[in-house]
Amino acid sequence: MARGHQKELARQRNEKNGGANKSTTQKGTADAALTYQCSVCKTKMGDPKTYKQHFESKHPKNELPAELKDIEA
């Protein structure tokens, strides 16, 4: 009888932890794909072209960072 109860508790614990691990893993994967971060507003972007377009449209008064000067949009 005790084993059946322990088994049920273990199953419930695994369901709770499994759901949390899935979302954490997906979030970690998504964050890893976003490699560029805006130096002004800290928004993350996936590629340098998007970063340059973002910077030119959202922060036109700021000087373009050195890493974006040679990128063609």
C-alpha positions as CSV (number, residue, x, y, z in Angstrom):
1,M,0.0,0.0,0.0
2,A,2.8,2.4,0.9
3,R,4.5,1.9,-2.5
4,G,1.4,2.8,-4.4
5,H,1.1,6.1,-2.5
6,Q,4.9,6.8,-3.0
7,K,4.5,6.1,-6.7
8,E,1.6,8.5,-7.0
9,L,3.6,11.3,-5.1
10,A,6.6,10.7,-7.3
11,R,4.5,11.0,-10.5
12,Q,2.9,14.3,-9.3
13,R,6.4,15.7,-8.4
14,N,7.7,14.7,-11.8
15,E,4.8,16.4,-13.6
16,K,5.4,19.6,-11.7
17,N,9.1,19.6,-12.4
18,G,8.7,18.4,-16.0
19,G,6.6,21.4,-16.9
20,A,9.0,23.9,-15.4
21,N,12.0,22.3,-17.1
22,K,10.3,22.4,-20.5
23,S,9.6,26.1,-20.4
24,T,13.0,26.9,-19.0
25,T,14.7,24.9,-21.7
26,Q,12.7,26.6,-24.5
27,K,13.5,30.0,-23.0
28,G,17.1,29.2,-22.8
29,T,17.2,28.0,-26.4
30,A,15.4,31.2,-27.5
31,D,17.8,33.4,-25.6
32,A,20.8,31.6,-27.1
33,A,19.5,32.4,-30.6
34,L,19.4,36.1,-29.8
35,T,23.0,37.0,-29.9
36,Y,23.0,40.7,-30.4
37,Q,21.9,43.2,-27.7
38,C,21.2,46.8,-28.3
39,S,23.6,49.0,-26.3
40,V,20.9,51.6,-25.6
41,C,17.6,49.7,-24.8
42,K,19.1,46.2,-24.2
43,T,16.7,44.6,-26.7
44,K,18.0,41.3,-28.1
45,M,18.1,40.5,-31.8
46,G,19.2,37.5,-33.8
47,D,21.3,39.0,-36.6
48,P,23.4,42.1,-37.2
49,K,21.1,43.4,-40.1
50,T,18.1,43.5,-37.8
51,Y,20.2,45.1,-35.1
52,K,21.4,47.9,-37.5
53,Q,17.8,48.5,-38.7
54,H,16.6,48.6,-35.1
55,F,19.3,51.0,-34.1
56,E,18.7,53.4,-37.0
57,S,15.0,53.5,-36.5
58,K,14.7,53.5,-32.7
59,H,17.9,55.5,-31.8
60,P,18.5,57.9,-34.7
61,K,20.2,60.5,-32.6
62,N,22.8,58.1,-31.1
63,E,26.0,57.3,-32.9
64,L,26.0,53.9,-34.6
65,P,28.2,51.3,-32.7
66,A,31.5,50.4,-34.3
67,E,30.3,46.8,-34.8
68,L,27.5,47.9,-37.0
69,K,29.3,50.5,-39.2
70,D,30.4,47.9,-41.8
71,I,27.1,46.0,-42.0
72,E,24.9,46.6,-45.0
73,A,21.2,46.8,-44.3
